[in-house]
Amino acid sequence: MGQKQEKYDAVVLGSGIGGLCSAALLANKGYKTLVVEKLPIIGGRCSTLKYKGFKIPTGVVAVPMSGVLRSIFDDVGANFDVSPITVPPKYLIDKRIIDEPSDGQPLSILSRFCSDEKEVSMLKRGIEKAGTWNAPSNETTLLDFLHQYTGNKNIISYFNNKCDIFFTVGAHEVSAREYFLSHTGSLKDFQPIGFANQGSISLMKALKKAIEAKQGRVLTQCRAKKILVRNGIAEGVVVEGKNGETTILATAVISNTGPKKTVALAGKEHFDRGYLKQVRNMMPSLQMWVTTISDRPLFDVPFLFTLKTRRLLTFLSASLISTGLAPEGKYVHYSISGPATQTGPWNLKNEVNLHIQDLKDNLPDFNKYGEILHVGCYWGELPTYSNTPIAGFNNIPQKTPVENLYNVGDGVAKEGGFSCGSPGCALTARIVVEDIENRFKPGQLF
Ligand SMILES: Cc1cc2nc3c(=O)[nH]c(=O)nc-3n(C[C@H](O)[C@H](O)[C@H](O)COP(=O)(O)OP(=O)(O)OC[C@H]3O[C@@H](n4cnc5c(N)ncnc54)[C@H](O)[C@@H]3O)c2cc1C
């Protein structure tokens, strides 16, 4: 037990999207709120590192410009410094470039991959039914679903690519249910997609400013060491910061550290076996992100989808949209790849080599003018998503079995909100804050 003691309505462990969105909403509603972040910088997997004047993401690059994340910024008066991608994407397949049709219909692209109009129309009908009538089972993969209508390799590669990018898992593994529910859920928020002009950390700094404007506090280099639980109720947390240990008493404890760490911080004796099993079964996903720099653009549109490659999924020429990501006159590009299967095992060196080989084979200007600045493999403790939406996966609720102890973030995204990182995390914050508001008023502890 720490020597010093402080009291808050809510303490938030971790300053990722879920944590800062929760804290900003609570502070805005008058709750005395503290955020503790173990690292020297805020944002977790929505942050930015600077190297040689270029901005390297720790996570979020593609920012949803509508929906729940955006609405939280508006509610709390935080600056949303994001520029939309207004240029349609292109598709690279079998060394050919295919343009996105200009009719605004998401599925008209399918006719560019397959000349059998009857087959395409049957597939469209099946997709429409899954979206508007009833999503398929969580036990079925999207590939199984597609095979009911088509075996066309180009079409399959199109869906595979979209799944791998937005769901971090290919069509052969992704839950068909999550795929369809997300299209009416969190994926809709990516209309349009944008890039943060100064990197994603600027969004997290804007939330921090909004928290502090309402007398909330955000402490960095302050690690949560123990969640205090008595008689099945969370009472606060012991933190260790620059000035040693402090006991924070709080009515609500919100953990953004992920369900596994939440259980470890509170002690597993406070959780029932079913919950512990759900948490144990969580499967983090792996993606490789390569940052390339150049003196000139390497491709003419910001979003290039690369189909039928060994590993490469997309090539984002982010500084074509957000010039603040690179020094003046320079360009920065982020490319993504995923392994053939999220269930592993992988050879990370091999995965990175396949990614780079794909860049060389598919982007002639990468060979001539590109220079690799950074390679990152995101998995394990720093995954791309905390709980991969493979067929049969479990959603974990935001409320834990311990009263007044909540989780927020991508480990506890709602059904239909799994697949897309930031909007799913923001939604967990909304859900938790609504619950807190229904249960107690600011200052009720004292
Ligand atoms: C490379 C990569 C690219 C991605 N691209 C996109 C994208 O383009 N668009 C998108 O929407 N999503 C993207 N995602 C997913 C998205 O980044 C994550 O889903 C989201 O940022 C997770 O946020 P979170 O709320 O779960 O918190 P996290 O980002 O996981 O933050 C948790 C925080 O808690 C802190 N913490 C942990 N333990 C403690 C402790 N004991 N005490 C105090 N603090 C603690 C950590 O330091 C961290 O800051 C990407 C992810 C990665 C890795």
The ligand as a Gaussian input file, in Angstrom:
#p B3LYP/6-31G(d) Opt

LIG

0 1
 C        1.189000      -1.004000     -36.653000
 C       -0.276000      -0.809000     -36.389000
 C       -1.055000      -0.134000     -37.321000
 C       -2.402000       0.104000     -37.069000
 N       -3.126000       0.813000     -37.968000
 C       -4.373000       1.208000     -37.674000
 C       -5.053000       2.116000     -38.510000
 O       -4.512000       2.573000     -39.519000
 N       -6.322000       2.491000     -38.160000
 C       -6.927000       2.033000     -37.023000
 O       -8.053000       2.421000     -36.730000
 N       -6.288000       1.135000     -36.202000
 C       -5.022000       0.745000     -36.494000
 N       -4.339000      -0.109000     -35.658000
 C       -5.028000      -0.613000     -34.454000
 C       -5.037000       0.455000     -33.358000
 O       -3.767000       1.058000     -33.280000
 C       -5.376000      -0.170000     -32.013000
 O       -6.541000      -0.959000     -32.136000
 C       -5.645000       0.913000     -30.952000
 O       -4.729000       1.972000     -31.035000
 C       -5.580000       0.262000     -29.581000
 O       -5.922000       1.225000     -28.602000
 P       -6.265000       0.832000     -27.131000
 O       -7.303000       1.775000     -26.636000
 O       -6.564000      -0.624000     -27.026000
 O       -4.947000       1.181000     -26.292000
 P       -3.396000       0.880000     -26.506000
 O       -2.932000       1.613000     -27.721000
 O       -3.124000      -0.565000     -26.398000
 O       -2.790000       1.660000     -25.261000
 C       -2.676000       1.101000     -23.974000
 C       -1.794000       2.018000     -23.144000
 O       -1.706000       1.495000     -21.824000
 C       -0.391000       1.700000     -21.355000
 N       -0.150000       0.777000     -20.233000
 C       -0.026000      -0.571000     -20.277000
 N        0.174000      -1.061000     -19.038000
 C        0.146000      -0.006000     -18.198000
 C        0.278000       0.131000     -16.781000
 N        0.501000      -0.934000     -15.975000
 N        0.205000       1.366000     -16.245000
 C       -0.018000       2.466000     -17.022000
 N       -0.125000       2.393000     -18.353000
 C       -0.063000       1.173000     -18.948000
 C        0.468000       1.422000     -22.572000
 O        1.769000       1.969000     -22.437000
 C       -0.360000       2.109000     -23.664000
 O       -0.003000       3.459000     -23.828000
 C       -2.990000      -0.363000     -35.877000
 C       -2.205000      -1.049000     -34.937000
 C       -0.854000      -1.242000     -35.176000
 C       -0.002000      -1.895000     -34.137000

